[in-house]
Amino acid sequence: MYIELDSTHVSGGYSFEMHLREVMQEEAGRILGDVIELSEEAIAAFKEAAIEPIKNGTFSLEHIESRIQTVRSEIADVWNSALPDEEKYRQISSKENEIALLQAGQYTFAKAGFTKSV
């Protein structure tokens, strides 16, 4: 099927393509919000800042495992405390959620091929 564009009623050199381009730019501005341009230096600095904690050992499988053990001991401390049962359950639940997130981080690190220590 072939469709031919009838441009006999287009006046002043304003074409359908120009109109379509304007509409798409307006729509992109509405969907995307503010548009910015980042320099190559800014992107490189962001990537370097993102990987720095991994380089200096802050985020390593060893550090995550250490934090999991700390949270488990905190759970034991809360369980043996004199807090009301509702408060115990609330605190333990939040600590179990933290352990789950840390274990998900361990899985992601291991899947990405990071070693246990840096």
Sequence and secondary structure as in RCSB ss.txt:
>XXXX:A:sequence
MYIELDSTHVSGGYSFEMHLREVMQEEAGRILGDVIELSEEAIAAFKEAAIEPIKNGTFSLEHIESRIQTVRSEI
ADVWNSALPDEEKYRQISSKENEIALLQAGQYTFAKAGFTKSV
>XXXX:A:secstr
       TT  TT  HHHHHHHHHHHHHHHHH S     HHHHHHHHHHHHHHHHTTSSSHHHHHHHHHHHHHHH
HHHHTSSS HHHHHHHHHHHHHHHHHHHHHHHHHHHHT  S  
